[in-house]
Amino acid sequence: VAARRTAIRLCVPVVPGTEAPVIDDTEAARVAEAVGYPVMIKAAMGGGGKGMRLVASPTDLGSALRLARSEATSAFGDGAVYLEKALVEPRHIEIQLLADAHGQVVSLGERECSIQRRHQKLIEEAPAPHLPDATREAMHQAALRAVKAWGYKSAGTLELLVDAEGRFFFLELNARLQVEHPVTELVTGLDLVAEQLGIAAGGLLSRTGVAEARGHAIECRINAEDPAR
């Protein structure tokens, strides 16, 4: 939620919703009515799909809030949740970033991760296909602007949603390397683990601005699951 507030201040588009965790069910109902159903409940300290609930109507809101808070408390030790407008069939695009202690930031291209199951990404593709160049450039510039303003240092991933009209919205910053980082390494030629260690040691980034991506890479996450259950 702190990242959302900063993004709003920087005029980086965010999914309509709350700027802080909701205080109680009454406030949640008011916000949901204002942004319009369906809405998404999210854990303020969340990640990996934990503490997330899609709510289609007002009658489902109370129970979804209880479940989301319970799961958030169990997973993160904090039951705070916030609300966002749920975009219907959006594309999920993420931008890989590196930022050092000297104020330098580099955007290492984007990854398409729209194919998911239970909020877990199954297919990661770099670069994102069928993304207009103007939208791609605007997303990268917004990502660089936000990370500089946060004073972030290390490897991180800016997560965005793109709606059917091509508008993009900031979701969150994942403050770590993600399992899908190898597709970015393949199209940029950079070893992100080595870069992260160099940043931690006080070094300078080898590139800044928006790095050029060459070629194409796809990563598939394989899950073990009983399909009958």
C-alpha positions in Angstrom: 0.0 0.0 0.0 2.9 2.3 0.6 4.1 1.6 -2.9 0.6 2.3 -4.3 0.6 5.7 -2.5 4.0 6.6 -4.1 2.8 5.5 -7.5 -0.3 7.7 -7.2 1.9 10.6 -6.2 4.1 10.1 -9.3 1.1 9.9 -11.6 1.8 6.2 -12.3 -1.6 4.6 -13.1 -2.8 2.2 -10.4 -5.8 -0.1 -10.3 -8.7 1.9 -8.6 -9.0 1.0 -5.0 -7.8 1.9 -1.5 -4.6 3.7 -0.7 -4.4 2.0 2.7 -5.7 -1.2 4.3 -9.5 -1.1 4.9 -10.4 -0.5 8.5 -13.5 -2.7 8.7 -16.3 -4.3 6.6 -18.3 -1.1 6.3 -15.4 0.8 4.7 -14.7 -2.2 2.4 -18.4 -2.2 1.3 -18.3 1.5 0.6 -15.1 1.2 -1.5 -16.4 -1.8 -3.4 -19.6 0.1 -4.3 -17.6 3.1 -5.4 -15.2 1.3 -7.7 -17.8 -1.2 -8.8 -17.9 -5.0 -8.6 -16.1 -7.3 -9.2 -13.4 -6.4 -6.7 -10.2 -8.1 -5.6 -9.3 -8.3 -1.9 -5.5 -8.5 -1.3 -3.3 -8.9 1.7 -1.3 -5.7 2.4 1.8 -7.8 3.2 1.0 -10.4 0.6 2.5 -12.3 -2.3 2.2 -15.6 -4.2 -1.6 -15.3 -4.3 -2.0 -15.6 -0.5 -4.8 -13.6 1.0 -6.4 -12.9 -2.3 -10.2 -13.2 -3.0 -12.2 -12.2 -6.0 -15.7 -10.9 -5.0 -18.4 -10.7 -7.6 -21.3 -9.2 -5.5 -22.0 -7.4 -2.2 -23.4 -10.6 -0.6 -20.0 -12.3 -0.9 -17.9 -9.5 0.5 -18.2 -10.2 4.2 -17.2 -13.9 4.0 -14.4 -13.1 1.5 -12.9 -10.5 3.8 -12.9 -13.0 6.7 -11.2 -15.6 4.6 -8.6 -13.2 3.2 -7.7 -11.8 6.6 -7.4 -15.3 8.1 -5.1 -16.5 5.3 -3.1 -13.3 5.4 -2.6 -13.6 9.1 -1.5 -17.2 8.7 0.9 -16.5 5.8 2.4 -13.2 6.8 1.5 -12.6 10.5 -0.6 -9.5 9.5 -4.3 -9.7 8.5 -4.5 -6.2 6.9 -6.1 -6.2 3.5 -6.9 -3.6 0.8 -9.3 -3.5 -2.1 -8.8 -3.1 -5.8 -11.2 -3.0 -8.8 -10.9 -6.5 -10.5 -10.0 -6.1 -14.2 -11.8 -8.6 -16.4 -9.3 -10.8 -18.4 -6.3 -8.5 -18.1 -2.8 -9.2 -19.3 -0.3 -9.5 -16.5 3.0 -7.8 -17.4 6.1 -7.5 -15.2 9.2 -5.4 -15.6 12.6 -6.6 -14.3 14.6 -3.9 -12.6 18.0 -3.4 -11.0 18.9 -0.4 -8.8 22.2 0.3 -7.2 23.2 2.4 -4.2 24.4 5.2 -6.4 21.0 6.1 -7.8 21.3 4.2 -11.1 18.4 2.1 -12.3 18.0 -0.2 -15.3 14.9 -1.7 -16.8 15.7 -5.1 -18.3 12.6 -5.6 -20.4 9.3 -7.1 -19.6 7.8 -10.6 -19.1 4.3 -11.7 -20.0 2.8 -13.9 -17.2 -0.9 -13.8 -18.0 -1.4 -17.6 -18.0 -1.9 -18.5 -14.3 -3.6 -21.0 -12.1 -4.7 -20.1 -8.5 -2.8 -16.9 -8.9 0.5 -18.8 -9.6 2.2 -18.0 -12.9 2.5 -21.0 -15.3 4.0 -19.5 -18.4 6.6 -16.7 -18.5 7.6 -15.1 -21.8 10.1 -12.4 -22.6 9.6 -10.1 -24.3 5.8 -9.8 -24.0 4.2 -10.5 -27.4 1.7 -8.2 -29.1 2.4 -5.3 -26.8 2.4 -1.9 -28.7 5.8 -0.2 -28.7 4.3 3.0 -27.2 2.7 1.1 -24.4 5.9 -0.9 -23.8 8.0 2.3 -23.6 5.5 4.1 -21.3 5.5 1.1 -18.9 9.3 1.1 -18.7 9.6 4.8 -18.1 6.9 4.6 -15.4 8.8 1.7 -13.8 12.1 3.6 -13.8 10.4 6.8 -12.4 8.8 4.8 -9.5 11.9 2.8 -8.5 14.0 6.0 -8.4 11.4 7.8 -6.3 11.3 4.8 -3.8 15.1 4.9 -3.4 15.0 1.1 -4.0 18.3 -0.8 -4.1 18.7 -4.4 -5.4 16.9 -6.5 -8.0 13.1 -6.1 -8.1 10.1 -6.6 -10.4 7.4 -4.1 -11.1 4.0 -5.9 -11.6 1.4 -4.3 -13.9 -2.0 -5.2 -15.4 -3.0 -4.2 -19.0 -6.7 -4.0 -19.7 -8.5 -4.7 -23.0 -8.1 -1.0 -24.1 -4.3 -1.2 -23.6 -4.2 0.9 -20.5 -1.7 -0.3 -17.9 -2.0 -0.1 -14.1 0.6 -0.6 -11.3 0.0 -3.5 -9.0 3.1 -3.9 -6.8 6.9 -4.2 -6.6 8.3 -7.6 -5.8 11.4 -6.8 -3.8 13.4 -9.9 -4.8 14.5 -12.1 -7.7 11.6 -14.3 -9.0 11.8 -17.8 -10.3 11.1 -16.5 -13.8 14.2 -14.3 -13.9 16.1 -16.7 -16.2 14.0 -15.6 -19.2 15.2 -12.1 -18.7 18.8 -13.3 -18.4 18.4 -15.1 -21.8 17.2 -12.1 -23.7 19.6 -9.5 -22.1 22.7 -11.6 -21.5 23.0 -10.4 -17.9 23.5 -12.7 -14.9 21.0 -11.2 -12.5 22.3 -13.0 -9.5 25.8 -11.7 -10.1 24.3 -8.2 -10.7 22.4 -8.4 -7.4 25.6 -9.4 -5.5 27.5 -6.6 -7.1 24.8 -4.1 -6.0 25.0 -5.5 -2.4 28.8 -5.0 -2.5 28.3 -1.3 -3.4 29.1 -1.7 -7.1 27.8 0.2 -10.1 25.3 -1.2 -12.6 26.8 -2.3 -15.9 23.8 -0.8 -17.7 21.3 2.0 -17.1 18.1 3.2 -18.7 16.2 0.6 -20.7 18.3 -2.4 -21.8 17.9 -3.9 -25.2 16.4 -7.3 -25.4 17.4 -9.8 -28.1 15.7 -13.0 -29.0 12.8 -14.7 -27.2 12.5 -16.9 -24.1 9.7 -18.9 -22.5 9.7 -20.6 -19.1 7.1 -23.1 -18.0 6.3 -24.0 -14.4 5.4 -27.6 -13.9 3.0 -28.4 -11.0 2.2 -31.8 -9.5 -1.6 -32.0 -8.8 -4.4 -34.5 -8.7 -6.7 -33.4 -11.5 -9.7 -35.3 -10.0 -9.5 -33.2 -6.8 
